């Protein structure tokens, strides 16, 4: 084998490598990946009961006032819904506090008024009373109603279930609070 044949062999290998890496570089340039601005995917989900339908007509669902829903509410359903609360609260008269305070006689009671329980600063600063409207707000989304609350419960999204639970909480008293009048 002379030096000319050795040069042809080396030139062939170099040409193959040049072709291989050149092709890879061209493909990388053509199909360059752009980094995501925000990791993950965004899925738009529409609730069939709210918003607009395919024809574009507005079918937003309005929630009846709490007085109207309380008139139709069911205490036994509210007792069933209260099982969600039992992980952190007790409901009996003179009951001990758990992670959250005892909820006996809570309707129309002053907010953060039980001196035996260590409320969050957001709860003590809120003030006011646990009126039907305030319970409605708090049970829907506690963190929105009282920003900074330690309560980690996500809330009860269905208005009728909130009304059932509030009616049940109202029943936990020797003298239940007067129901609000339905408009």
C-alpha positions in Angstrom: 0.0 0.0 0.0 1.6 3.3 -1.0 1.1 6.7 0.5 -1.4 7.7 -2.2 -3.8 4.9 -1.3 -3.4 5.8 2.4 -4.4 9.4 1.6 -7.5 8.2 -0.3 -8.5 6.0 2.7 -8.0 8.9 5.2 -9.8 11.3 2.9 -12.8 8.9 2.6 -13.0 8.6 6.4 -12.8 12.4 6.8 -15.4 13.0 4.1 -17.8 10.5 5.8 -17.3 12.2 9.2 -17.8 15.6 7.5 -21.0 14.5 5.9 -22.3 12.9 9.1 -21.6 15.9 11.3 -22.6 18.4 8.7 -25.9 16.7 8.2 -26.5 16.6 12.0 -25.7 20.3 12.3 -28.0 21.2 9.5 -30.9 19.2 11.1 -30.3 20.8 14.5 -30.4 24.2 12.9 -33.6 23.4 10.9 -35.4 22.0 13.9 -34.1 24.2 16.7 -36.0 23.7 20.0 -37.1 26.8 21.7 -37.3 26.7 25.5 -40.7 27.0 27.0 -41.6 30.2 28.7 -43.5 28.3 31.4 -43.1 24.5 31.9 -46.1 22.3 31.4 -49.2 22.5 29.2 -52.2 24.8 29.4 -55.5 23.2 28.9 -58.6 25.3 28.6 -61.5 23.6 30.2 -65.0 25.1 30.1 -67.6 24.2 32.6 -70.8 23.1 30.7 -73.0 24.8 33.3 -71.4 28.3 33.0 -70.1 30.6 30.3 -71.3 30.4 26.7 -72.4 27.5 24.7 -71.3 26.7 21.1 -73.8 29.2 19.7 -72.3 32.0 21.7 -75.4 32.6 23.9 -74.6 33.4 27.5 -75.8 30.8 30.0 -74.0 32.0 33.2 -75.5 30.4 36.2 -76.5 32.9 39.0 -76.5 31.7 42.6 -79.6 32.3 44.6 -79.1 34.3 47.8 -78.3 32.3 50.9 -81.7 33.0 52.4 -83.4 31.3 49.5 -81.1 28.4 49.5 -81.4 27.9 53.3 -85.2 27.7 52.9 -84.7 24.7 50.7 -81.7 23.2 52.5 -81.7 19.9 54.3 -80.1 19.4 57.7 -79.4 15.7 57.2 -77.5 16.4 54.0 -75.6 19.1 55.8 -74.7 16.6 58.5 -73.3 14.3 55.8 -71.3 17.1 54.2 -69.9 18.0 57.7 -67.9 14.7 57.5 -65.4 16.7 55.4 -64.9 19.0 58.4 -64.6 16.3 61.1 -60.9 15.8 60.3 -60.1 19.1 61.9 -63.2 20.2 63.9 -65.6 18.9 66.6 -69.3 19.7 66.7 -70.5 18.8 70.2 -71.4 21.1 73.0 -68.3 21.7 75.1 -66.2 19.6 72.7 -62.5 19.9 72.6 -60.7 21.7 69.9 -58.8 19.7 67.3 -56.7 21.2 64.6 -59.5 23.7 64.2 -61.9 25.1 66.8 -65.1 23.4 68.0 -68.0 24.5 65.8 -70.9 24.1 68.2 -73.1 27.3 68.2 -71.0 28.9 65.5 -73.7 30.8 63.7 -73.8 34.5 64.7 -70.9 34.0 67.0 -68.0 36.5 67.0 -65.1 35.5 64.7 -62.1 34.1 66.6 -63.9 34.5 69.9 -63.0 31.3 71.7 -60.0 32.2 73.9 -59.0 28.5 74.3 -58.0 28.2 70.6 -55.0 29.8 68.9 -56.4 31.4 65.8 -54.3 32.8 63.0 -53.5 36.5 63.0 -55.6 36.9 59.8 -58.6 35.3 61.6 -58.3 37.5 64.7 -57.8 40.7 62.7 -60.9 39.9 60.5 -63.4 40.5 63.3 -67.2 40.5 62.8 -69.5 37.6 63.3 -70.1 34.3 61.6 -73.3 35.5 59.8 -75.0 33.3 57.2 -73.4 35.4 54.4 -69.9 35.3 56.0 -70.2 31.5 56.5 -71.2 31.2 52.9 -68.1 33.1 51.8 -65.8 31.2 54.1 -67.1 27.8 53.2 -66.8 28.5 49.5 -63.1 29.4 49.6 -61.6 30.0 53.0 -58.3 31.4 51.7 -60.1 34.0 49.5 -62.5 35.0 52.2 -59.8 35.5 54.9 -56.4 35.9 53.3 -53.7 34.4 55.4 -56.0 31.9 57.3 -54.3 28.7 58.4 -57.3 26.7 57.3 -56.1 24.5 54.4 -59.5 23.3 53.3 -60.2 24.0 49.6 -63.9 24.8 50.1 -67.3 23.6 49.0 -67.9 24.6 45.5 -71.6 23.7 45.2 -73.9 26.4 46.6 -76.7 24.0 47.7 -74.2 21.9 49.6 -72.9 25.0 51.4 -76.5 25.9 52.3 -77.1 22.4 53.7 -73.9 22.6 55.8 -74.8 26.1 57.1 -78.3 24.9 58.1 -76.7 21.9 59.9 -74.2 24.3 61.7 -77.2 26.4 62.7 -78.9 23.4 64.2 -75.9 22.8 66.6 -77.2 25.2 69.3 -79.6 25.3 72.2 -81.2 28.3 70.6 -80.6 28.3 66.8 -80.1 31.6 65.1 -83.0 33.1 63.2 -83.0 32.2 59.5 -82.5 35.1 57.1 -85.6 36.1 55.1 -85.7 35.0 51.5 -86.0 38.0 49.2 
